[in-house]
């Protein structure tokens, strides 16, 4: 037998329901209206049925725990956080060996899949009988995804009518794919000509090398407020628009810039996708110099102050010694230079090595290839890098000039013979290698006279003398001011 309170509650419910039905049938103007369906916002907790058939309001349905995904090769990577977010979303996954392979090139197909999964715009797949792109046939793995994007005008192929999903993605192509996906018609539909884009890239020395098809989106993402191009690929005088994009760079771009379309149109912040995988990162953690570390053998040295500055960013060896007067190798100098004067260059692992003596398994392979890709390092004419050799004074000037993109080194306006004439007061000027003469001349005679300050102002330049570790520390910390792009 039902209690009085239960009967009263039931009667009240009937009255409420009757009122709702009447309101649904008659609007304020007397016209019949359809009842409105209630829609739960996506952020509302799920409502689950009770055993008696009613609703337990505010009770969330049990959600399965995210699957655990282990990744072993990103622990020390600069873009670790962005890679983890991409993996958590399920947009990408490590390989069977638990590797993300962050320094390897990303393909156009991978980038499109990651982009559309992480920044999901709800674009429906499509399966037309006639393909949009000549190299993607019906039934192909990505056919319906690509055709759906094409139907929504959220993707564009290459100028020859292909999509080339298996090709490695270039920086310029990334900007174009992204602009189309984000419906950035200010870029994709812009009527501005090439000259206008080049003016906006005036400080970039390779602006005239950028292909016509991508120069507009490249210029846009270089100069946009957040400067995504420079944050992803490094802020150097060369944009290298035809360089390949690494998987880590692709992850960083997608995660950092997702939601561009909604931010531009409504100012709405991007809501990251739900976590589908619990990512466990294994491997060594990034090493940082010990706070206040001091080289035990640098006290009283002529360049002690420079050594102190350098060791704030470069870790000392286990015995705490710097060995200031020992020769430095080319490898060590490149590592110190890039650590102290970070240009934002990301390690890269190309399909084919650039240098004949630098194998993919080498410790310095990805660093040197990343610098090469960005156009801020140069090897020898025989395509070697000779990293284990002692660094000479003349070699230092060339390495530094390229790293800083000093115009008198990378774009010399006079030949080696003229450089040696400028150095005529030095007895051994003819011993300078022709490859290095212009860079030696520049750093001997430019303002501040770096060469003479670091190595001494004497009658001889001793261009083939080995550079000491202390001299390298002084040069790097004293002259890490950026190149002159004039």
C-alpha positions as CSV (number, residue, x, y, z in Angstrom):
1,X,0.0,0.0,0.0
2,X,1.4,3.4,-1.0
3,X,2.0,6.0,1.6
4,X,0.2,9.4,1.6
5,X,3.4,11.2,0.7
6,X,4.0,8.8,-2.3
7,X,0.4,9.5,-3.6
8,X,0.9,13.2,-3.3
9,X,4.2,13.1,-5.2
10,X,2.6,11.1,-7.9
11,X,-0.3,13.6,-8.2
12,X,2.1,16.5,-8.4
13,X,4.0,14.7,-11.2
14,X,0.8,14.3,-13.2
15,X,0.0,18.0,-12.8
16,X,3.5,19.0,-13.9
17,X,3.4,16.7,-16.9
18,X,-0.1,18.0,-17.9
19,X,1.2,21.5,-17.8
20,X,4.3,20.7,-19.9
21,X,2.1,19.0,-22.6
22,X,-0.2,22.0,-22.7
23,X,2.7,24.4,-23.1
24,X,4.0,22.2,-25.9
25,X,0.7,22.4,-27.8
26,X,-0.1,26.0,-27.4
27,X,2.4,28.9,-27.7
28,X,1.8,32.4,-26.5
29,X,0.4,33.4,-29.9
30,X,-2.1,30.5,-30.0
31,X,-0.2,28.5,-32.6
32,X,0.7,24.9,-32.1
33,X,4.3,24.2,-31.5
34,X,6.5,21.1,-31.4
35,X,7.8,20.1,-28.0
36,X,11.5,21.0,-27.7
37,X,14.0,18.1,-27.2
38,X,16.4,18.6,-24.3
39,X,20.1,18.4,-25.2
40,X,22.7,17.6,-22.6
41,X,25.9,19.7,-23.0
42,X,28.9,17.5,-23.7
43,X,30.4,18.6,-20.3
44,X,27.3,17.3,-18.3
45,X,27.7,14.2,-16.3
46,X,26.2,11.1,-17.9
47,X,22.7,10.0,-16.6
48,X,22.3,6.3,-16.1
49,X,19.0,4.3,-15.8
50,X,18.2,3.1,-12.3
51,X,17.2,-0.6,-11.7
52,X,13.6,0.5,-11.5
53,X,13.6,2.2,-14.9
54,X,14.0,5.8,-13.6
55,X,17.0,8.1,-13.9
56,X,19.7,8.4,-11.4
57,X,20.5,12.1,-12.1
58,X,24.2,13.1,-11.9
59,X,25.4,9.5,-11.8
60,X,28.2,9.0,-14.3
61,X,28.4,5.8,-16.2
62,X,31.6,3.9,-15.4
63,X,34.2,4.6,-18.0
64,X,36.9,2.1,-18.9
65,X,40.3,3.1,-17.8
66,X,42.5,4.3,-20.6
67,X,44.9,1.7,-22.1
68,X,48.5,2.2,-21.0
69,X,50.9,3.1,-23.8
70,X,54.6,3.0,-23.2
71,X,57.0,5.1,-25.2
72,X,60.8,4.9,-24.8
73,X,62.4,7.5,-27.0
74,X,61.0,10.9,-26.0
75,X,62.1,11.3,-22.4
76,X,64.7,14.0,-23.2
77,X,63.0,15.6,-26.2
78,X,62.2,19.3,-26.2
79,X,58.7,18.6,-27.5
80,X,58.0,15.7,-25.0
81,X,54.8,17.3,-23.6
82,X,53.2,17.9,-27.0
83,X,54.1,14.3,-28.1
84,X,52.5,12.9,-24.9
85,X,49.3,14.9,-25.5
86,X,49.1,13.6,-29.1
87,X,49.6,10.0,-27.9
88,X,47.1,10.5,-25.0
89,X,44.4,11.5,-27.5
90,X,44.9,8.4,-29.5
91,X,45.6,10.4,-32.7
92,X,49.0,8.7,-32.9
93,X,50.6,5.7,-31.3
94,X,54.2,4.4,-30.8
95,X,55.4,1.6,-32.9
96,X,55.5,-2.1,-31.8
97,X,58.8,-1.4,-30.1
98,X,57.4,1.5,-28.0
99,X,59.1,4.2,-30.1
100,X,57.6,7.4,-31.4
101,X,60.7,8.0,-33.6
102,X,60.6,11.8,-33.0
103,X,63.5,12.8,-35.2
104,X,62.3,10.8,-38.3
105,X,60.3,12.5,-41.1
106,X,56.5,12.5,-41.0
107,X,54.6,11.6,-44.1
108,X,51.8,13.7,-45.5
109,X,49.3,10.9,-44.7
110,X,50.4,10.7,-41.1
111,X,50.2,14.4,-40.6
112,X,46.7,14.6,-42.0
113,X,45.5,11.7,-39.8
114,X,47.0,13.2,-36.7
115,X,45.7,16.7,-37.5
116,X,42.1,15.6,-38.1
117,X,42.0,13.2,-35.1
118,X,43.5,15.6,-32.6
119,X,41.6,18.8,-33.8
120,X,38.4,16.9,-34.7
121,X,36.0,19.1,-36.5
122,X,33.3,16.4,-36.9
123,X,33.8,16.2,-40.7
124,X,32.0,13.2,-42.1
125,X,33.9,10.6,-44.2
126,X,32.8,10.3,-47.8
127,X,33.0,7.6,-50.4
128,X,32.4,9.0,-53.9
129,X,32.7,6.8,-56.9
130,X,35.0,9.3,-58.6
131,X,38.2,10.1,-56.7
132,X,39.2,13.7,-56.1
133,X,42.9,13.0,-56.3
134,X,44.4,11.0,-59.1
135,X,46.7,8.9,-56.9
136,X,44.1,7.9,-54.2
137,X,41.8,5.2,-55.4
138,X,38.5,4.1,-53.8
139,X,39.1,1.4,-51.2
140,X,42.5,2.9,-50.2
141,X,43.1,3.1,-46.4
142,X,42.6,6.8,-46.2
143,X,40.2,7.2,-49.1
144,X,37.1,8.1,-47.1
145,X,38.9,10.4,-44.7
146,X,40.5,12.4,-47.5
147,X,37.4,12.5,-49.6
148,X,35.4,13.7,-46.6
149,X,37.9,16.5,-46.0
150,X,37.9,17.4,-49.7
151,X,34.0,17.6,-49.8
152,X,34.2,19.9,-46.8
153,X,36.8,22.0,-48.6
154,X,39.2,21.3,-45.7
155,X,42.1,20.0,-47.7
156,X,43.9,20.7,-50.9
157,X,46.2,18.5,-52.9
158,X,49.3,19.3,-54.9
159,X,49.3,21.3,-58.1
160,X,49.4,18.2,-60.3
161,X,46.1,16.9,-58.8
162,X,47.7,14.3,-56.5
163,X,47.7,14.1,-52.7
164,X,50.9,11.9,-52.2
165,X,50.1,10.6,-48.8
166,X,53.3,8.5,-48.7
167,X,55.6,11.4,-49.4
168,X,57.5,13.0,-46.6
169,X,55.9,16.3,-45.5
170,X,57.8,19.6,-46.1
171,X,57.5,22.7,-43.9
172,X,55.8,24.7,-46.7
173,X,53.3,21.9,-47.4
174,X,52.5,21.7,-43.6
175,X,51.5,25.4,-43.6
176,X,49.2,24.9,-46.6
177,X,47.5,21.8,-45.3
178,X,47.0,23.5,-42.0
179,X,45.6,26.7,-43.5
180,X,43.0,24.6,-45.5
181,X,42.0,22.5,-42.5
182,X,41.5,25.6,-40.3
183,X,39.5,27.3,-43.1
184,X,41.9,30.2,-43.1
185,X,40.5,31.8,-46.3
186,X,42.7,34.8,-45.6
187,X,45.5,32.6,-46.7
188,X,43.9,30.0,-49.1
189,X,41.7,32.5,-50.8
190,X,44.1,35.5,-50.6
191,X,44.8,37.4,-53.8
192,X,48.1,38.8,-52.5
193,X,50.9,38.2,-54.9
194,X,54.3,36.7,-54.3
195,X,55.9,40.1,-54.0
196,X,53.7,40.9,-51.0
197,X,54.7,37.7,-49.3
198,X,58.4,38.3,-49.9
199,X,58.1,41.7,-48.4
200,X,56.7,40.2,-45.3
201,X,59.7,37.8,-45.2
202,X,62.3,40.4,-45.9
203,X,64.6,39.3,-43.1
204,X,64.7,35.7,-44.4
205,X,67.5,35.2,-46.8
206,X,65.9,32.2,-48.7
207,X,62.5,33.9,-49.3
208,X,63.0,33.8,-53.1
209,X,63.5,30.0,-52.9
210,X,60.1,29.3,-51.3
211,X,57.8,27.7,-53.9
212,X,54.9,29.8,-55.2
213,X,52.3,27.2,-53.9
214,X,53.3,27.7,-50.2
215,X,54.8,31.1,-49.9
216,X,51.5,32.7,-48.7
217,X,50.9,30.3,-45.8
218,X,54.6,30.3,-44.9
219,X,54.6,34.1,-44.7
220,X,51.4,34.0,-42.6
221,X,52.6,31.5,-40.0
222,X,56.0,33.2,-39.8
223,X,54.4,36.5,-39.0
224,X,51.3,35.5,-37.1
225,X,51.3,36.7,-33.4
226,X,52.2,33.3,-32.0
227,X,54.7,32.8,-34.8
228,X,54.1,29.0,-35.0
229,X,56.5,28.5,-37.9
230,X,59.4,29.9,-35.9
231,X,58.4,28.2,-32.7
232,X,58.3,24.8,-34.5
233,X,61.3,25.0,-36.8
234,X,63.6,27.6,-35.1
235,X,64.1,31.3,-35.6
236,X,67.0,31.5,-38.1
237,X,67.6,33.6,-41.1
238,X,66.7,30.6,-43.4
239,X,63.1,29.3,-43.4
240,X,64.0,26.1,-45.3
241,X,60.4,25.7,-46.6
242,X,61.3,22.6,-48.6
243,X,63.0,20.9,-45.6
244,X,61.2,17.7,-44.3
245,X,59.2,17.9,-41.1
246,X,60.0,15.5,-38.3
247,X,57.4,13.6,-36.4
248,X,58.1,15.6,-33.2
249,X,57.7,18.9,-35.1
250,X,54.4,17.7,-36.5
251,X,53.2,16.8,-33.0
252,X,54.3,20.1,-31.6
253,X,52.5,22.1,-34.4
254,X,49.3,20.2,-34.1
255,X,49.0,20.3,-30.3
256,X,50.2,23.9,-30.0
257,X,47.9,25.3,-32.8
258,X,44.8,23.1,-32.6
259,X,41.6,25.1,-32.5
260,X,42.9,28.0,-34.7
261,X,39.6,28.2,-36.7
262,X,37.4,28.6,-33.6
263,X,39.8,31.1,-32.0
264,X,39.9,33.2,-35.2
265,X,36.1,33.1,-35.7
266,X,34.7,33.3,-32.2
267,X,37.6,33.6,-29.8
268,X,36.7,30.2,-28.3
269,X,39.5,28.3,-26.5
270,X,40.4,24.9,-27.8
271,X,39.1,21.9,-25.7
272,X,41.7,19.1,-25.9
273,X,40.3,15.7,-27.0
274,X,39.5,13.2,-24.2
275,X,42.3,11.0,-23.0
276,X,42.2,7.6,-24.6
277,X,45.7,6.3,-23.5
278,X,47.7,6.6,-20.4
279,X,51.2,7.4,-21.6
280,X,54.2,6.0,-19.7
281,X,57.5,7.6,-20.7
282,X,60.6,5.6,-20.0
283,X,64.2,6.4,-20.5
284,X,66.7,8.9,-19.1
285,X,65.3,12.2,-17.9
286,X,66.8,15.4,-19.4
287,X,70.1,16.3,-17.8
288,X,70.6,19.9,-16.6
289,X,73.8,21.4,-15.2
290,X,74.0,21.1,-11.5
291,X,73.0,24.4,-9.8
292,X,76.1,26.5,-9.1
293,X,78.5,23.9,-10.6
294,X,82.1,25.2,-10.6
295,X,84.9,23.7,-12.6
296,X,87.6,22.7,-10.1
297,X,90.4,23.5,-12.5
298,X,89.2,26.9,-13.9
299,X,89.9,29.1,-10.9
300,X,92.4,31.8,-11.8
301,X,92.3,31.0,-15.5
302,X,92.3,33.9,-18.0
303,X,88.9,32.7,-19.2
304,X,87.4,31.6,-15.9
305,X,84.4,33.9,-16.2
306,X,83.6,32.5,-19.6
307,X,83.9,29.0,-18.3
308,X,81.5,29.8,-15.6
309,X,78.9,31.2,-18.0
310,X,79.2,28.1,-20.3
311,X,78.9,25.6,-17.5
312,X,75.6,27.2,-16.5
313,X,74.2,25.5,-19.6
314,X,76.8,22.7,-20.3
315,X,77.2,20.0,-17.7
316,X,80.7,19.3,-16.4
317,X,82.2,15.8,-16.6
318,X,81.8,13.5,-13.6
319,X,85.2,14.5,-12.1
320,X,84.1,18.2,-12.0
321,X,87.0,19.3,-14.3
322,X,86.8,21.5,-17.4
323,X,90.3,20.9,-18.7
324,X,90.6,24.4,-20.0
325,X,93.9,24.1,-21.9
326,X,93.2,20.9,-23.6
327,X,92.1,20.9,-27.3
328,X,88.4,20.8,-28.1
329,X,87.0,18.5,-30.8
330,X,84.7,19.7,-33.5
331,X,81.9,17.6,-32.0
332,X,82.3,19.2,-28.6
333,X,82.3,22.7,-30.0
334,X,79.1,22.1,-32.0
335,X,77.4,20.7,-28.9
336,X,78.5,23.6,-26.7
337,X,77.6,26.2,-29.4
338,X,74.1,24.9,-29.9
339,X,73.4,24.4,-26.2
340,X,74.6,27.9,-25.1
341,X,73.2,29.8,-28.1
342,X,70.0,27.8,-28.7
343,X,68.4,28.6,-32.1
344,X,65.4,26.4,-31.5
345,X,66.6,23.8,-33.9
346,X,65.1,20.3,-33.4
347,X,67.1,17.1,-33.9
348,X,66.4,15.5,-37.2
349,X,66.9,12.0,-38.7
350,X,66.8,12.2,-42.5
351,X,66.2,9.2,-44.7
352,X,69.8,9.5,-46.2
353,X,72.8,10.9,-44.2
354,X,74.1,14.2,-45.4
355,X,77.7,13.5,-44.5
356,X,79.7,10.4,-45.5
357,X,81.4,10.1,-42.1
358,X,78.4,10.7,-39.9
359,X,76.4,7.5,-39.5
360,X,72.8,7.3,-38.2
361,X,74.0,5.6,-35.0
362,X,76.4,8.4,-34.1
363,X,75.6,10.3,-30.9
364,X,75.7,13.6,-32.8
365,X,73.8,12.4,-35.9
366,X,70.4,14.0,-35.2
367,X,71.8,17.3,-33.8
368,X,74.1,17.9,-36.8
369,X,71.4,16.8,-39.3
370,X,69.0,19.2,-37.6
371,X,71.4,22.1,-37.9
372,X,72.1,21.1,-41.5
373,X,68.4,21.1,-42.3
374,X,68.1,24.6,-40.9
375,X,71.0,25.8,-43.0
376,X,73.2,26.8,-40.1
377,X,76.1,24.5,-40.3
378,X,78.5,23.5,-43.1
379,X,80.9,20.6,-43.5
380,X,83.8,20.2,-45.8
381,X,83.6,20.2,-49.6
382,X,84.1,16.4,-49.6
383,X,80.8,16.0,-47.7
384,X,82.5,15.1,-44.4
385,X,82.0,16.6,-40.9
386,X,85.1,15.2,-39.1
387,X,83.6,15.5,-35.7
388,X,86.3,13.7,-33.8
389,X,89.1,15.8,-35.1
390,X,90.6,18.7,-33.1
391,X,89.0,22.0,-34.0
392,X,91.4,24.5,-35.5
393,X,91.1,28.3,-35.3
394,X,90.3,28.7,-39.0
395,X,87.6,26.0,-38.8
396,X,86.0,27.7,-35.8
397,X,85.5,30.9,-37.8
398,X,83.6,29.0,-40.5
399,X,81.5,26.9,-38.1
400,X,80.6,30.1,-36.2
401,X,79.9,32.2,-39.2
402,X,77.4,29.6,-40.6
403,X,75.7,29.1,-37.2
404,X,75.2,32.8,-36.8
405,X,74.5,33.2,-40.5
406,X,76.9,36.1,-40.7
407,X,76.5,37.4,-44.2
408,X,80.2,37.9,-44.8
409,X,80.7,34.2,-44.3
410,X,77.6,32.6,-45.9
411,X,77.4,35.2,-48.7
412,X,80.9,36.4,-49.3
413,X,81.4,39.2,-51.8
414,X,85.1,38.7,-52.3
415,X,87.4,35.8,-52.8
416,X,90.1,34.1,-50.6
417,X,92.9,36.0,-52.3
418,X,91.3,39.4,-51.4
419,X,90.8,38.2,-47.9
420,X,94.5,37.4,-47.6
421,X,95.4,40.8,-48.8
422,X,93.4,42.2,-46.0
423,X,95.5,40.1,-43.6
424,X,98.8,41.1,-45.1
425,X,100.2,42.3,-41.7
426,X,100.3,38.6,-40.5
427,X,103.3,36.6,-41.5
428,X,101.5,33.3,-42.0
429,X,98.5,34.6,-43.9
430,X,99.3,32.3,-46.8
431,X,98.9,29.3,-44.6
432,X,95.2,30.0,-44.2
433,X,93.1,27.5,-46.2
434,X,91.1,29.1,-49.0
435,X,87.9,27.6,-47.6
436,X,88.4,29.6,-44.4
437,X,90.2,32.8,-45.6
438,X,87.1,35.0,-45.8
439,X,85.7,33.9,-42.4
440,X,89.2,34.4,-40.8
441,X,89.5,37.9,-42.3
442,X,86.0,38.8,-41.1
443,X,86.6,37.8,-37.5
444,X,90.1,39.4,-37.5
445,X,89.0,42.7,-38.8
446,X,85.3,43.2,-37.9
447,X,84.3,45.2,-34.9
448,X,85.6,43.8,-31.6
449,X,88.2,41.7,-33.5
450,X,87.0,38.4,-32.0
451,X,89.8,36.3,-33.5
452,X,92.5,38.4,-32.0
453,X,90.7,38.8,-28.7
454,X,90.3,35.0,-28.3
455,X,93.6,33.8,-29.7
456,X,95.9,36.8,-29.1
457,X,97.1,39.7,-31.3
458,X,100.5,38.6,-32.5
459,X,102.5,38.6,-35.8
460,X,101.1,35.2,-36.7
461,X,97.5,34.0,-36.8
462,X,98.4,30.2,-36.5
463,X,95.2,29.3,-38.4
464,X,95.8,25.5,-38.0
465,X,96.5,25.7,-34.2
466,X,94.1,23.7,-32.1
467,X,91.5,25.7,-30.2
468,X,91.5,25.0,-26.4
469,X,88.4,24.3,-24.4
470,X,88.8,27.6,-22.6
471,X,89.2,29.6,-25.9
472,X,86.0,27.9,-27.2
473,X,84.1,28.8,-24.0
474,X,85.2,32.4,-24.3
475,X,84.3,32.6,-28.0
476,X,80.8,31.1,-27.5
477,X,79.9,33.1,-24.5
478,X,81.3,36.4,-25.7
479,X,80.0,36.4,-29.3
480,X,76.7,34.5,-29.0
481,X,74.7,37.6,-30.2
482,X,73.2,36.5,-33.5
483,X,74.4,37.0,-37.0
484,X,74.4,40.1,-39.1
485,X,71.9,39.5,-41.8
486,X,72.8,42.5,-43.9
